[in-house]
Amino acid sequence: MKEIGCPICSSPLTVRTAKGRKSNKPFIMLVCPVDGRHFRGFITDQNYLKRVLNELNNNNYKDLGREGG
């Protein structure tokens, strides 16, 4: 897996799942582990998200932040 660095401090971004406040829909969040104010990005495409989550479930990953795959 390739790492994406924070544009401010160059730390590898953390990837995790989250839910929209109003829609309650799932999305993927990329956030700086040093300071969440440095960078926060969201992937909200539901078709892409379903494919990613299905692949993670098939590989027995607990969450997106887990190293490995």
C-alpha positions as CSV (number, residue, x, y, z in Angstrom):
1,M,0.0,0.0,0.0
2,K,1.3,3.4,-0.9
3,E,1.4,6.2,1.7
4,I,0.1,9.7,1.2
5,G,1.9,12.3,3.2
6,C,0.3,15.3,5.0
7,P,1.0,18.4,2.9
8,I,2.0,20.3,6.0
9,C,4.1,17.9,8.1
10,S,4.7,15.0,5.7
11,S,3.4,12.4,8.2
12,P,1.6,9.5,6.5
13,L,-2.1,10.2,6.5
14,T,-4.4,7.9,8.6
15,V,-7.3,6.3,6.7
16,R,-10.5,5.4,8.5
17,T,-14.2,5.0,8.0
18,A,-16.7,7.6,9.3
19,K,-20.4,8.5,8.8
20,G,-22.0,11.8,7.6
21,R,-23.6,13.8,10.4
22,K,-26.9,14.4,8.5
23,S,-27.0,11.7,5.9
24,N,-25.5,9.0,8.2
25,K,-23.9,7.6,5.0
26,P,-20.4,6.0,5.3
27,F,-17.3,7.6,3.8
28,I,-13.6,7.2,3.9
29,M,-11.6,9.9,5.8
30,L,-8.0,10.7,5.3
31,V,-6.6,12.7,8.3
32,C,-3.2,13.9,9.5
33,P,-2.3,11.8,12.7
34,V,-0.1,14.7,14.0
35,D,-2.8,17.3,13.9
36,G,-6.2,16.8,12.3
37,R,-6.3,20.5,11.3
38,H,-3.4,20.0,8.9
39,F,-5.4,17.9,6.5
40,R,-8.7,16.1,6.4
41,G,-10.0,14.6,3.1
42,F,-13.1,12.7,2.4
43,I,-14.1,10.1,-0.2
44,T,-17.8,10.0,-0.5
45,D,-18.5,8.1,-3.8
46,Q,-20.8,5.4,-2.5
47,N,-20.1,2.9,-5.4
48,Y,-16.3,3.1,-4.7
49,L,-16.9,2.9,-1.0
50,K,-18.9,-0.3,-1.3
51,R,-16.2,-1.9,-3.4
52,V,-13.5,-0.9,-0.8
53,L,-15.5,-2.1,2.2
54,N,-16.4,-5.4,0.5
55,E,-12.7,-6.0,-0.3
56,L,-11.8,-5.2,3.3
57,N,-14.5,-7.5,4.6
58,N,-13.2,-10.3,2.3
59,N,-9.7,-9.8,3.7
60,N,-10.9,-9.8,7.4
61,Y,-9.8,-6.2,8.0
62,K,-11.3,-4.6,11.1
63,D,-10.9,-1.0,9.8
64,L,-9.2,1.0,7.1
65,G,-6.4,2.1,9.4
66,R,-5.0,-1.4,9.7
67,E,-1.6,-1.9,8.0
68,G,-1.2,-4.7,5.5
69,G,-3.2,-5.0,2.3
